[in-house]
């Protein structure tokens, strides 16, 4: 059983998948920082100084009743909240990652299409220019002897 597991774990596809998962996790962290630290602050500024991380709805008051100035205050008081701002940041992060994956897959597919050349099964008759099988020695259309 150990030998089978070792063969499975050392196969190229498994190692490639592990590398992809690790790079994907790092990419997710970068995208999260991009959204929270670069994209959302200017959007919040344009919308009148809104901090998206603090857009929430209180479903149940905590031990100390609100209003709460920030989501962290509500959480520390034990309030149950619905976090719309964090959800919007998550949606934007997902869209960025999904677009990056789309571009990556599209590029890989384009490279794969270029690698596979179509097999040529026909040629043109030099006398009548009709399409005939490549192994033909006589044209089926004009009956000319082919070289």
N, C-alpha and C positions, 0 to 999 in steps of 0.2 A: 504494500500500500504506500509506503514511504517513497519507493522508487517511482511509482506512477505519479505521485504528487510532485516529485522533483522534476520529472519529464514535463508535466503540465506547467509548472511554475517557470521553467526555463525557456519555454517556447517563445518565439519572437512576438507573437500576438499578445500574449499576456504581459510581457515586459513593456511593449509599446503602449498597451492600455494603461498600465500603471504610471508610466511617464506622462501620458495624456491626462490622467486624473490629477496628478500632482501639479502639472502646468495649469490645468483648468482651475484648480483651487487658488493658485497664485493669481491667475487672471481675474477670477471672481473678486478677490481682495482688492486688486487694482481698480476694477470697475466700481466696486462699492465706494472706494475712496474718491474716485472721479465724480460719482453722483453726489455724495454727501458733502464733499469739500470744494468741488469746482462748479458743478452744474446747479445744484439747488440754491446756494447762497445768492447768486445773481438773480435767479428767478424770484426768490423771496424778496429781494431788494426791489425788483420791478413791481411786485405786487404789494408794496407798502411795508416792507420790513417783516414779512412773515417768516417765521422759523418753522419749516416743514416738520422737523423732528418733534415739535410741540403742538401739532394739530391732532387733537384727540377729543373723544367724547366720553364723558364719565357715565358708566352704566350703573355703578353702585359706589356710593361714598365710602371712603376709608375710615380708619379709626378717628382721625381728625378730619372734620368736614371741610370741603373746599370753599371757595374756589382755589384751584391749584395754579401756580404761575407756570409750572413746567411739568412735563411728563414724569420726570424723575421725582418731583415732589408728590405727585399722585401715587406713583408706585411705592414710594417709601411710606406713605400713609396707608397703604394697603387697598387703595381704590381699584375697582375693576374698570379698565378703560378699553375703548376701541381706538386703535392708533392709525388714523387715516394718513397722517404725514409719513410715517414709517412705511406704510403700505405703498404710497405713491413713490417713495424712493426705491422700494423693492421692485415695483413695476418698471421704472426707468432703468434700473440695473439689469433686469431681465431682458428688456428690449435691446439694450446695448450688447449684452452677451449673445442673444439670439441673432442679431445682425452680424456680429463678428463670426459666429459659427456658420451662418449662411454664406458669407463672403469666402470663408475658408473652404467650405464644401464645394462651392461653385468653382473656385480655382482648382481644386483637386480634380473635379470632374472634367474641367477643360483640359488639364494635363493628360488625363486618362484617354480622352477622345483623340488627342494628337498622337499618342503612342500606338494606337491600333489603326494600321492602314488597311483600307478595304481591299479584299482579295479581288484581283482582276481576272474575270472569267471570259471576257469577250475581247474581240479586236475588230477593227473595221476592214472591210474588203477594200483592197487598193484600186479596184476597178469601179465598183458601184457604190462604195462607201457605206454599205449595209453592215449592221452589227452581226457578227458570226462568232461561234465558239472559238476560243483561242487555239485549240488543237486541230481545227479544221484545215484540210489541205485543198478543199474545193468550196467555193462560195455556193451556198444554198439558194441564193437569189439570182445571180447571174451565171452560175456554173463555171466561172473562171477558175483556172488552175492557180493556186496561191503559191508564193515562193516561201 
